Amino acid sequence: MIKNRKHGHIGLATNDVEKDAKWYTDVLGFEVIGKFKGDDGTNVYFLKNCDVVYEMYQANPALPPEVAGKIDHYSFDSTDIEADYKYCVEQGYTITTNGIEEIPQFWANGVRYFKIASPTGEQMEFCQVL
């Protein structure tokens, strides 16, 4: 079951990750709690203010300009990514990632995650920090 999960983070694709991360820290008082290199070599920031965590990353150049700067996904914490994935597949939810994906360079030991689509297309991510 995937109900009542702890909020993980909000994913935000941006046209200028460096400029936006600086604005979030300088203007809104967010703290950088993680900074990693994405697969494309650009920085990925995890920024926190109170209980809100943003994952901020450079938008894919193929995305339409109106998509950048918008929320890309809402993430929930997972303690068993395999079981969560199996449940979502069994329920017939639309998986929007290539199965369970992994980013080994995030945090100390990497992360594994997958995303499903809501009925109106929002992406909901389930992410396990390894």
Summary of the structure (lengths in Angstrom):
residues: 130
radius of gyration: 14.7
end to end distance: 20.4
largest distance: 44.7
contacts: 357
relative contact order: 0.21
helix: 15%
strand: 42%
